[in-house]
Each structure stands twice: as C-alpha cells, then as structure tokens.
Amino acid sequence: MKSFACGDVVPGCDAQFMSTTDDEILADVRTHAATAHGLNELSADVEQAVRSSITVR
Ligand SMILES: [Zn+2]
C-alpha cells in the first residue's frame, strides 16, 4: 500500500491518502487540492513533490 501525507507538501494540512498506485493517490490529491486548498490544477512541480513524498508500506 502506498500512502501520502498532504502535510509533507502543504505544511499544516493533516490529510492522508492511501492507495495501491501513485496515480490513484494523485487523482485523490487533485480533488483534495481543489476543495481544500483552492488549487484547481497541480503544477508539474507540485505533482513531482507529491510523487516524491509518496511512501510505500
Ligand atoms: Zn491538504
């Protein structure tokens, strides 16, 4: 299982995401970023930061 903590990219956010693939986490993060952070699009930099912060457990 892969997991991502939004707080690793957006300090102070306590949202956590878990999925089997990076792409599914990215999809959930896009929705979360739009609703919680007002980011309607993830820039390439942010997407890269998310991918590099995904951990496998
Ligand atoms: Zn967040």
N, CA, C, O and the ligand as a Tripos MOL2 file, in Angstrom:
@<TRIPOS>MOLECULE
protein
  229   227    58     0     0
PROTEIN
NO_CHARGES

@<TRIPOS>ATOM
      1 N           0.8370   -1.1960    0.0000 N.3       1 MET1
      2 CA          0.0000    0.0000    0.0000 C.3       1 MET1
      3 C           0.8750    1.2500    0.0000 C.2       1 MET1
      4 O           1.8810    1.3160    0.7060 O.2       1 MET1
      5 N           0.4800    2.2380   -0.7980 N.am      2 LYS2
      6 CA          1.2200    3.4890   -0.8380 C.3       2 LYS2
      7 C           0.4510    4.5540   -0.0740 C.2       2 LYS2
      8 O          -0.7800    4.5450   -0.0490 O.2       2 LYS2
      9 N           1.1640    5.4500    0.5360 N.am      3 SER3
     10 CA          0.4780    6.4990    1.2720 C.3       3 SER3
     11 C           1.1820    7.8380    1.0660 C.2       3 SER3
     12 O           2.3710    7.9130    0.7570 O.2       3 SER3
     13 N           0.3940    8.8770    1.2520 N.am      4 PHE4
     14 CA          0.8950   10.2390    1.0920 C.3       4 PHE4
     15 C           0.2430   11.1280    2.1430 C.2       4 PHE4
     16 O          -0.9690   11.0820    2.3540 O.2       4 PHE4
     17 N           1.0640   11.9290    2.7920 N.am      5 ALA5
     18 CA          0.5540   12.9070    3.7480 C.3       5 ALA5
     19 C           0.6460   14.2780    3.1030 C.2       5 ALA5
     20 O           1.7310   14.7380    2.7480 O.2       5 ALA5
     21 N          -0.5020   14.9280    2.9550 N.am      6 CYS6
     22 CA         -0.5190   16.2420    2.3050 C.3       6 CYS6
     23 C           0.4040   17.2170    3.0370 C.2       6 CYS6
     24 O           1.0030   18.0990    2.4210 O.2       6 CYS6
     25 N           0.5120   17.0510    4.3560 N.am      7 GLY7
     26 CA          1.3510   17.9430    5.1460 C.3       7 GLY7
     27 C           2.8160   17.9370    4.7350 C.2       7 GLY7
     28 O           3.5540   18.8610    5.0760 O.2       7 GLY7
     29 N           3.2550   16.9020    4.0010 N.am      8 ASP8
     30 CA          4.6350   16.8810    3.5150 C.3       8 ASP8
     31 C           4.8550   17.9310    2.4360 C.2       8 ASP8
     32 O           5.9810   18.3770    2.2140 O.2       8 ASP8
     33 N           3.7680   18.3280    1.7610 N.am      9 VAL9
     34 CA          3.8700   19.3140    0.6870 C.3       9 VAL9
     35 C           3.2410   20.6400    1.1090 C.2       9 VAL9
     36 O           3.7460   21.7130    0.7780 O.2       9 VAL9
     37 N           2.1340   20.5490    1.8410 N.am     10 VAL10
     38 CA          1.4300   21.7390    2.3350 C.3      10 VAL10
     39 C           1.4900   21.7210    3.8650 C.2      10 VAL10
     40 O           0.6720   21.0640    4.5090 O.2      10 VAL10
     41 N           2.4530   22.4390    4.4470 N.am     11 PRO11
     42 CA          2.6010   22.4120    5.9030 C.3      11 PRO11
     43 C           1.3040   22.7670    6.6160 C.2      11 PRO11
     44 O           0.6310   23.7380    6.2710 O.2      11 PRO11
     45 N           0.9650   21.9570    7.6210 N.am     12 GLY12
     46 CA         -0.2270   22.2360    8.4170 C.3      12 GLY12
     47 C          -1.4410   21.4420    7.9970 C.2      12 GLY12
     48 O          -2.4110   21.3550    8.7510 O.2      12 GLY12
     49 N          -1.4120   20.8510    6.7890 N.am     13 CYS13
     50 CA         -2.5510   20.0570    6.3420 C.3      13 CYS13
     51 C          -2.3860   18.6370    6.8840 C.2      13 CYS13
     52 O          -1.3050   18.0560    6.7900 O.2      13 CYS13
     53 N          -3.4710   18.0760    7.4580 N.am     14 ASP14
     54 CA         -3.3470   16.7470    8.0490 C.3      14 ASP14
     55 C          -4.0350   15.6640    7.2220 C.2      14 ASP14
     56 O          -4.2770   14.5650    7.7210 O.2      14 ASP14
     57 N          -4.3510   15.9650    5.9660 N.am     15 ALA15
     58 CA         -4.9950   14.9620    5.1120 C.3      15 ALA15
     59 C          -4.0100   13.8430    4.7630 C.2      15 ALA15
     60 O          -2.8300   14.0870    4.5110 O.2      15 ALA15
     61 N          -4.5250   12.6080    4.7560 N.am     16 GLN16
     62 CA         -3.6980   11.4450    4.4140 C.3      16 GLN16
     63 C          -4.3840   10.6860    3.2910 C.2      16 GLN16
     64 O          -5.6110   10.5920    3.2500 O.2      16 GLN16
     65 N          -3.5900   10.1480    2.3860 N.am     17 PHE17
     66 CA         -4.1490    9.3870    1.2680 C.3      17 PHE17
     67 C          -3.4700    8.0310    1.1880 C.2      17 PHE17
     68 O          -2.2630    7.9120    1.3990 O.2      17 PHE17
     69 N          -4.2580    7.0130    0.8820 N.am     18 MET18
     70 CA         -3.6940    5.6780    0.7190 C.3      18 MET18
     71 C          -4.2930    5.0270   -0.5060 C.2      18 MET18
     72 O          -5.4980    5.1210   -0.7390 O.2      18 MET18
     73 N          -3.4660    4.3710   -1.2840 N.am     19 SER19
     74 CA         -3.9560    3.6670   -2.4520 C.3      19 SER19
     75 C          -2.9090    2.6560   -2.8950 C.2      19 SER19
     76 O          -1.8340    2.5520   -2.3040 O.2      19 SER19
     77 N          -3.2420    1.9180   -3.9400 N.am     20 THR20
     78 CA         -2.3000    0.9070   -4.4040 C.3      20 THR20
     79 C          -1.3320    1.4550   -5.4430 C.2      20 THR20
     80 O          -0.2620    0.8850   -5.6550 O.2      20 THR20
     81 N          -1.7000    2.5640   -6.0970 N.am     21 THR21
     82 CA         -0.8050    3.1270   -7.1120 C.3      21 THR21
     83 C          -0.6130    4.6280   -6.9070 C.2      21 THR21
     84 O          -1.4640    5.3070   -6.3320 O.2      21 THR21
     85 N           0.5220    5.1300   -7.3900 N.am     22 ASP22
     86 CA          0.7960    6.5630   -7.3350 C.3      22 ASP22
     87 C          -0.2960    7.3520   -8.0430 C.2      22 ASP22
     88 O          -0.7280    8.4020   -7.5670 O.2      22 ASP22
     89 N          -0.7430    6.8290   -9.1990 N.am     23 ASP23
     90 CA         -1.7170    7.5710   -9.9960 C.3      23 ASP23
     91 C          -3.0460    7.7390   -9.2690 C.2      23 ASP23
     92 O          -3.6900    8.7820   -9.3820 O.2      23 ASP23
     93 N          -3.4550    6.7190   -8.5260 N.am     24 GLU24
     94 CA         -4.7110    6.8430   -7.7670 C.3      24 GLU24
     95 C          -4.5620    7.8680   -6.6470 C.2      24 GLU24
     96 O          -5.4800    8.6380   -6.3690 O.2      24 GLU24
     97 N          -3.4050    7.8670   -6.0130 N.am     25 ILE25
     98 CA         -3.1710    8.8790   -4.9800 C.3      25 ILE25
     99 C          -3.1940   10.2660   -5.6130 C.2      25 ILE25
    100 O          -3.7880   11.1930   -5.0620 O.2      25 ILE25
    101 N          -2.5500   10.4100   -6.7640 N.am     26 LEU26
    102 CA         -2.5370   11.7000   -7.4480 C.3      26 LEU26
    103 C          -3.9460   12.1770   -7.7640 C.2      26 LEU26
    104 O          -4.2500   13.3620   -7.6280 O.2      26 LEU26
    105 N          -4.8070   11.2530   -8.1860 N.am     27 ALA27
    106 CA         -6.1890   11.6260   -8.5060 C.3      27 ALA27
    107 C          -6.9010   12.1420   -7.2590 C.2      27 ALA27
    108 O          -7.6060   13.1510   -7.3070 O.2      27 ALA27
    109 N          -6.7060   11.4300   -6.1280 N.am     28 ASP28
    110 CA         -7.3260   11.8750   -4.8770 C.3      28 ASP28
    111 C          -6.7490   13.2120   -4.4210 C.2      28 ASP28
    112 O          -7.4690   14.0730   -3.9160 O.2      28 ASP28
    113 N          -5.4460   13.3710   -4.6060 N.am     29 VAL29
    114 CA         -4.7970   14.6120   -4.1880 C.3      29 VAL29
    115 C          -5.3050   15.7900   -5.0290 C.2      29 VAL29
    116 O          -5.4850   16.8920   -4.5120 O.2      29 VAL29
    117 N          -5.5350   15.5530   -6.3200 N.am     30 ARG30
    118 CA         -6.0780   16.6280   -7.1780 C.3      30 ARG30
    119 C          -7.4170   17.1130   -6.6400 C.2      30 ARG30
    120 O          -7.6580   18.3160   -6.5350 O.2      30 ARG30
    121 N          -8.2920   16.1550   -6.2990 N.am     31 THR31
    122 CA         -9.6020   16.5220   -5.7560 C.3      31 THR31
    123 C          -9.4390   17.2730   -4.4400 C.2      31 THR31
    124 O         -10.0820   18.2990   -4.2140 O.2      31 THR31
    125 N          -8.5820   16.7560   -3.5860 N.am     32 HIS32
    126 CA         -8.3480   17.3800   -2.2850 C.3      32 HIS32
    127 C          -7.7490   18.7770   -2.4590 C.2      32 HIS32
    128 O          -8.1570   19.7140   -1.7730 O.2      32 HIS32
    129 N          -6.7910   18.9220   -3.3660 N.am     33 ALA33
    130 CA         -6.1370   20.2160   -3.5650 C.3      33 ALA33
    131 C          -7.1420   21.2650   -4.0230 C.2      33 ALA33
    132 O          -7.0690   22.4280   -3.6260 O.2      33 ALA33
    133 N          -8.0870   20.8370   -4.8680 N.am     34 ALA34
    134 CA         -9.0930   21.7790   -5.3680 C.3      34 ALA34
    135 C         -10.0580   22.1870   -4.2640 C.2      34 ALA34
    136 O         -10.3700   23.3680   -4.1180 O.2      34 ALA34
    137 N         -10.5370   21.2070   -3.4760 N.am     35 THR35
    138 CA        -11.5540   21.5150   -2.4730 C.3      35 THR35
    139 C         -10.9550   22.1220   -1.2110 C.2      35 THR35
    140 O         -11.5470   23.0240   -0.6190 O.2      35 THR35
    141 N          -9.7780   21.6360   -0.7890 N.am     36 ALA36
    142 CA         -9.2170   22.0910    0.4820 C.3      36 ALA36
    143 C          -8.2500   23.2480    0.3300 C.2      36 ALA36
    144 O          -8.1050   24.0600    1.2440 O.2      36 ALA36
    145 N          -7.5810   23.3340   -0.8210 N.am     37 HIS37
    146 CA         -6.5350   24.3410   -0.9630 C.3      37 HIS37
    147 C          -6.7950   25.3280   -2.0970 C.2      37 HIS37
    148 O          -5.9980   26.2390   -2.3240 O.2      37 HIS37
    149 N          -7.9170   25.1490   -2.8160 N.am     38 GLY38
    150 CA         -8.2340   26.0860   -3.8860 C.3      38 GLY38
    151 C          -7.3110   25.9840   -5.0880 C.2      38 GLY38
    152 O          -7.2480   26.8980   -5.9090 O.2      38 GLY38
    153 N          -6.5870   24.8580   -5.1920 N.am     39 LEU39
    154 CA         -5.7010   24.6520   -6.3390 C.3      39 LEU39
    155 C          -6.4400   23.8410   -7.3870 C.2      39 LEU39
    156 O          -6.6020   22.6290   -7.2430 O.2      39 LEU39
    157 N          -6.8830   24.5030   -8.4310 N.am     40 ASN40
    158 CA         -7.6540   23.7790   -9.4360 C.3      40 ASN40
    159 C          -6.7830   22.9370  -10.3450 C.2      40 ASN40
    160 O          -7.2650   22.0170  -11.0050 O.2      40 ASN40
    161 N          -5.5010   23.2520  -10.3770 N.am     41 GLU41
    162 CA         -4.5770   22.4270  -11.1570 C.3      41 GLU41
    163 C          -3.3020   22.2440  -10.3700 C.2      41 GLU41
    164 O          -2.7960   23.1830   -9.7560 O.2      41 GLU41
    165 N          -2.7830   21.0190  -10.3920 N.am     42 LEU42
    166 CA         -1.4820   20.7830   -9.7650 C.3      42 LEU42
    167 C          -0.4030   21.1160  -10.7890 C.2      42 LEU42
    168 O          -0.4040   20.5760  -11.8950 O.2      42 LEU42
    169 N           0.5050   21.9940  -10.4250 N.am     43 SER43
    170 CA          1.6180   22.2780  -11.3250 C.3      43 SER43
    171 C           2.5380   21.0660  -11.3730 C.2      43 SER43
    172 O           2.4860   20.1920  -10.5080 O.2      43 SER43
    173 N           3.3810   21.0300  -12.3990 N.am     44 ALA44
    174 CA          4.3240   19.9130  -12.5320 C.3      44 ALA44
    175 C           5.2100   19.8180  -11.2990 C.2      44 ALA44
    176 O           5.5410   18.7200  -10.8510 O.2      44 ALA44
    177 N           5.5950   20.9690  -10.7500 N.am     45 ASP45
    178 CA          6.4350   20.9670   -9.5530 C.3      45 ASP45
    179 C           5.7160   20.3240   -8.3730 C.2      45 ASP45
    180 O           6.2940   19.5210   -7.6410 O.2      45 ASP45
    181 N           4.4390   20.6910   -8.2000 N.am     46 VAL46
    182 CA          3.6780   20.1440   -7.0760 C.3      46 VAL46
    183 C           3.4620   18.6500   -7.2720 C.2      46 VAL46
    184 O           3.5990   17.8670   -6.3310 O.2      46 VAL46
    185 N           3.1230   18.2570   -8.4990 N.am     47 GLU47
    186 CA          2.9130   16.8400   -8.7560 C.3      47 GLU47
    187 C           4.1880   16.0490   -8.4600 C.2      47 GLU47
    188 O           4.1350   14.9610   -7.8870 O.2      47 GLU47
    189 N           5.3310   16.6060   -8.8550 N.am     48 GLN48
    190 CA          6.6010   15.9390   -8.5840 C.3      48 GLN48
    191 C           6.8510   15.8430   -7.0840 C.2      48 GLN48
    192 O           7.3460   14.8290   -6.5920 O.2      48 GLN48
    193 N           6.5070   16.9020   -6.3640 N.am     49 ALA49
    194 CA          6.6930   16.8960   -4.9110 C.3      49 ALA49
    195 C           5.8010   15.8370   -4.2640 C.2      49 ALA49
    196 O           6.2130   15.1420   -3.3360 O.2      49 ALA49
    197 N           4.5660   15.7280   -4.7760 N.am     50 VAL50
    198 CA          3.6530   14.7020   -4.2470 C.3      50 VAL50
    199 C           4.2300   13.3190   -4.5150 C.2      50 VAL50
    200 O           4.3090   12.4870   -3.6110 O.2      50 VAL50
    201 N           4.6290   13.0760   -5.7540 N.am     51 ARG51
    202 CA          5.1480   11.7390   -6.1020 C.3      51 ARG51
    203 C           6.3670   11.3760   -5.2630 C.2      51 ARG51
    204 O           6.5100   10.2320   -4.8310 O.2      51 ARG51
    205 N           7.2440   12.3480   -5.0310 N.am     52 SER52
    206 CA          8.4620   12.0200   -4.2840 C.3      52 SER52
    207 C           8.1830   11.8770   -2.7920 C.2      52 SER52
    208 O           9.0300   11.3810   -2.0490 O.2      52 SER52
    209 N           6.9890   12.3130   -2.3430 N.am     53 SER53
    210 CA          6.6430   12.1830   -0.9250 C.3      53 SER53
    211 C           5.7980   10.9490   -0.6440 C.2      53 SER53
    212 O           5.4970   10.6520    0.5120 O.2      53 SER53
    213 N           5.4130   10.2270   -1.6980 N.am     54 ILE54
    214 CA          4.6230    9.0110   -1.5050 C.3      54 ILE54
    215 C           5.5120    7.9280   -0.8980 C.2      54 ILE54
    216 O           6.6160    7.6720   -1.3780 O.2      54 ILE54
    217 N           5.0180    7.3050    0.1560 N.am     55 THR55
    218 CA          5.7860    6.2510    0.8100 C.3      55 THR55
    219 C           5.0750    4.9180    0.6510 C.2      55 THR55
    220 O           3.8500    4.8620    0.5450 O.2      55 THR55
    221 N           5.8480    3.8560    0.6350 N.am     56 VAL56
    222 CA          5.2990    2.5040    0.4880 C.3      56 VAL56
    223 C           5.3870    1.8040    1.8330 C.2      56 VAL56
    224 O           6.4250    1.8320    2.4940 O.2      56 VAL56
    225 N           4.3020    1.1840    2.2260 N.am     57 ARG57
    226 CA          4.3650    0.4450    3.4840 C.3      57 ARG57
    227 C           3.7440   -0.9300    3.3360 C.2      57 ARG57
    228 O           3.7070   -1.6980    4.2980 O.2      57 ARG57
    229 ZN         -4.0320   19.1750    2.0040 Zn       58 ZN58
@<TRIPOS>BOND
     1     1     2 1
     2     2     3 1
     3     3     4 2
     4     3     5 am
     5     5     6 1
     6     6     7 1
     7     7     8 2
     8     7     9 am
     9     9    10 1
    10    10    11 1
    11    11    12 2
    12    11    13 am
    13    13    14 1
    14    14    15 1
    15    15    16 2
    16    15    17 am
    17    17    18 1
    18    18    19 1
    19    19    20 2
    20    19    21 am
    21    21    22 1
    22    22    23 1
    23    23    24 2
    24    23    25 am
    25    25    26 1
    26    26    27 1
    27    27    28 2
    28    27    29 am
    29    29    30 1
    30    30    31 1
    31    31    32 2
    32    31    33 am
    33    33    34 1
    34    34    35 1
    35    35    36 2
    36    35    37 am
    37    37    38 1
    38    38    39 1
    39    39    40 2
    40    39    41 am
    41    41    42 1
    42    42    43 1
    43    43    44 2
    44    43    45 am
    45    45    46 1
    46    46    47 1
    47    47    48 2
    48    47    49 am
    49    49    50 1
    50    50    51 1
    51    51    52 2
    52    51    53 am
    53    53    54 1
    54    54    55 1
    55    55    56 2
    56    55    57 am
    57    57    58 1
    58    58    59 1
    59    59    60 2
    60    59    61 am
    61    61    62 1
    62    62    63 1
    63    63    64 2
    64    63    65 am
    65    65    66 1
    66    66    67 1
    67    67    68 2
    68    67    69 am
    69    69    70 1
    70    70    71 1
    71    71    72 2
    72    71    73 am
    73    73    74 1
    74    74    75 1
    75    75    76 2
    76    75    77 am
    77    77    78 1
    78    78    79 1
    79    79    80 2
    80    79    81 am
    81    81    82 1
    82    82    83 1
    83    83    84 2
    84    83    85 am
    85    85    86 1
    86    86    87 1
    87    87    88 2
    88    87    89 am
    89    89    90 1
    90    90    91 1
    91    91    92 2
    92    91    93 am
    93    93    94 1
    94    94    95 1
    95    95    96 2
    96    95    97 am
    97    97    98 1
    98    98    99 1
    99    99   100 2
   100    99   101 am
   101   101   102 1
   102   102   103 1
   103   103   104 2
   104   103   105 am
   105   105   106 1
   106   106   107 1
   107   107   108 2
   108   107   109 am
   109   109   110 1
   110   110   111 1
   111   111   112 2
   112   111   113 am
   113   113   114 1
   114   114   115 1
   115   115   116 2
   116   115   117 am
   117   117   118 1
   118   118   119 1
   119   119   120 2
   120   119   121 am
   121   121   122 1
   122   122   123 1
   123   123   124 2
   124   123   125 am
   125   125   126 1
   126   126   127 1
   127   127   128 2
   128   127   129 am
   129   129   130 1
   130   130   131 1
   131   131   132 2
   132   131   133 am
   133   133   134 1
   134   134   135 1
   135   135   136 2
   136   135   137 am
   137   137   138 1
   138   138   139 1
   139   139   140 2
   140   139   141 am
   141   141   142 1
   142   142   143 1
   143   143   144 2
   144   143   145 am
   145   145   146 1
   146   146   147 1
   147   147   148 2
   148   147   149 am
   149   149   150 1
   150   150   151 1
   151   151   152 2
   152   151   153 am
   153   153   154 1
   154   154   155 1
   155   155   156 2
   156   155   157 am
   157   157   158 1
   158   158   159 1
   159   159   160 2
   160   159   161 am
   161   161   162 1
   162   162   163 1
   163   163   164 2
   164   163   165 am
   165   165   166 1
   166   166   167 1
   167   167   168 2
   168   167   169 am
   169   169   170 1
   170   170   171 1
   171   171   172 2
   172   171   173 am
   173   173   174 1
   174   174   175 1
   175   175   176 2
   176   175   177 am
   177   177   178 1
   178   178   179 1
   179   179   180 2
   180   179   181 am
   181   181   182 1
   182   182   183 1
   183   183   184 2
   184   183   185 am
   185   185   186 1
   186   186   187 1
   187   187   188 2
   188   187   189 am
   189   189   190 1
   190   190   191 1
   191   191   192 2
   192   191   193 am
   193   193   194 1
   194   194   195 1
   195   195   196 2
   196   195   197 am
   197   197   198 1
   198   198   199 1
   199   199   200 2
   200   199   201 am
   201   201   202 1
   202   202   203 1
   203   203   204 2
   204   203   205 am
   205   205   206 1
   206   206   207 1
   207   207   208 2
   208   207   209 am
   209   209   210 1
   210   210   211 1
   211   211   212 2
   212   211   213 am
   213   213   214 1
   214   214   215 1
   215   215   216 2
   216   215   217 am
   217   217   218 1
   218   218   219 1
   219   219   220 2
   220   219   221 am
   221   221   222 1
   222   222   223 1
   223   223   224 2
   224   223   225 am
   225   225   226 1
   226   226   227 1
   227   227   228 2
@<TRIPOS>SUBSTRUCTURE
     1 MET1         2 RESIDUE 1 A MET
     2 LYS2         6 RESIDUE 1 A LYS
     3 SER3        10 RESIDUE 1 A SER
     4 PHE4        14 RESIDUE 1 A PHE
     5 ALA5        18 RESIDUE 1 A ALA
     6 CYS6        22 RESIDUE 1 A CYS
     7 GLY7        26 RESIDUE 1 A GLY
     8 ASP8        30 RESIDUE 1 A ASP
     9 VAL9        34 RESIDUE 1 A VAL
    10 VAL10       38 RESIDUE 1 A VAL
    11 PRO11       42 RESIDUE 1 A PRO
    12 GLY12       46 RESIDUE 1 A GLY
    13 CYS13       50 RESIDUE 1 A CYS
    14 ASP14       54 RESIDUE 1 A ASP
    15 ALA15       58 RESIDUE 1 A ALA
    16 GLN16       62 RESIDUE 1 A GLN
    17 PHE17       66 RESIDUE 1 A PHE
    18 MET18       70 RESIDUE 1 A MET
    19 SER19       74 RESIDUE 1 A SER
    20 THR20       78 RESIDUE 1 A THR
    21 THR21       82 RESIDUE 1 A THR
    22 ASP22       86 RESIDUE 1 A ASP
    23 ASP23       90 RESIDUE 1 A ASP
    24 GLU24       94 RESIDUE 1 A GLU
    25 ILE25       98 RESIDUE 1 A ILE
    26 LEU26      102 RESIDUE 1 A LEU
    27 ALA27      106 RESIDUE 1 A ALA
    28 ASP28      110 RESIDUE 1 A ASP
    29 VAL29      114 RESIDUE 1 A VAL
    30 ARG30      118 RESIDUE 1 A ARG
    31 THR31      122 RESIDUE 1 A THR
    32 HIS32      126 RESIDUE 1 A HIS
    33 ALA33      130 RESIDUE 1 A ALA
    34 ALA34      134 RESIDUE 1 A ALA
    35 THR35      138 RESIDUE 1 A THR
    36 ALA36      142 RESIDUE 1 A ALA
    37 HIS37      146 RESIDUE 1 A HIS
    38 GLY38      150 RESIDUE 1 A GLY
    39 LEU39      154 RESIDUE 1 A LEU
    40 ASN40      158 RESIDUE 1 A ASN
    41 GLU41      162 RESIDUE 1 A GLU
    42 LEU42      166 RESIDUE 1 A LEU
    43 SER43      170 RESIDUE 1 A SER
    44 ALA44      174 RESIDUE 1 A ALA
    45 ASP45      178 RESIDUE 1 A ASP
    46 VAL46      182 RESIDUE 1 A VAL
    47 GLU47      186 RESIDUE 1 A GLU
    48 GLN48      190 RESIDUE 1 A GLN
    49 ALA49      194 RESIDUE 1 A ALA
    50 VAL50      198 RESIDUE 1 A VAL
    51 ARG51      202 RESIDUE 1 A ARG
    52 SER52      206 RESIDUE 1 A SER
    53 SER53      210 RESIDUE 1 A SER
    54 ILE54      214 RESIDUE 1 A ILE
    55 THR55      218 RESIDUE 1 A THR
    56 VAL56      222 RESIDUE 1 A VAL
    57 ARG57      226 RESIDUE 1 A ARG
    58 ZN58       229 GROUP 0 **** ****
